[in-house]
Amino acid sequence: MSTELILYDLPSKGEKPTCWSYNAWKTRLALNYKTIPYRTSWTEYPSIAPQARTFGIEPNPSVSSTGFSIPIARFPDGKYIMNSLQIAHELEKFQPEPSLRLENGYVQPTTESVNLIVRALAPRAVPRVWELLLNPASQPYFHETRTRRFGMALTDVAESLEARDAWENAMPGVERLKALLHENEGPFIAGEEVSYADFILAGLWRFCERLDKDGDMFAKGMSMDESFPKHMEACRKWLARDDH
C-alpha cells in the first residue's frame, strides 16, 4: 500500500496542469501549510463519479448532480475522504501541527461569506471556467451540467445582466468579509495567526485571479477593501505549489 497522500484535483488545460478550483485550493493550501508530502492525481470532470465509486465513497447529493465532487484525498492508511472541510479535520488528526485552528469560530462565517460571493460571481465565472481552464475531456460535461443549472447556454450566461452586475450582487458577502478581516485587524481572519478560514478565502482569491479579464475579477475584488490584498499576500506562500 502506498504511504503517500494523494490529492484528487481538477486540472487546468495545457501541458502542465495547475490547480484552479477554489474548493480544491482549500485542501491544497492546508497541505502546503502543514508541509505534508503529497502528490496530485489530476481528474477530469466525467471521471470524478466513477473514480469515487471505486474508492467506496458514499455519494452526497447536495454537492453535485452525481453526488461526488473534488477534492478527494487518499490518506496513507488507504482511507478516502471527499469534501474539503472533512479532509481538513482528517489532516488535523494525521498531522496536528501546525494546527489549522478549525475550532476558532471563523470557519462557518467565512464559508457563508465566500459562498455568497461565489454564487453572485457564478454567471461571470462559470463561462470562463469552461472557456479558459478546462481540457476538452471536461468541457462537454461541464457545459451540459452548467447549461442545465442556468437554463441557458454558457455563452448567453456570460452576456447576462447577472454576469454584468456580478460584483454588485456579491456585495453582501464582500461586506461580511470586510467585517471579518477588520475584527482582529488582520492580516489573517483571526488576526496574526493563520487558520483554515483563511484558506477558504484564499482559495476564492486564487480562483478569481485565474479568471480575471482586464481586472474585472481579481483586481476588482482586491480594490474593494485594503484588507483584501493584505490577506492575499499573507497567504501567497501557501499558494506557490499548484502543479504536482
Protein Blocks (a to p, Z undefined) as FASTA:
>chain_A
ZZbdcddddddedjbdcdfbfklmmmmmmmmmnopacddddddfklmmmmmmmnopacdf
klpmnopacdddddfkopacehjklmmmmmmmmmmbacehlmnopmmmmmmmmmmmmmmm
mmmmmmmmmmmmpcfklmmmmmmmmmmmnopafklmmmmmklmmmmmmmmmmmmmmmmmm
mmnopabfnljaccfklmmmmmmmmmmmmmpgghimmmmmmmmpfklmmmmmmmmmmmmp
mcZZ
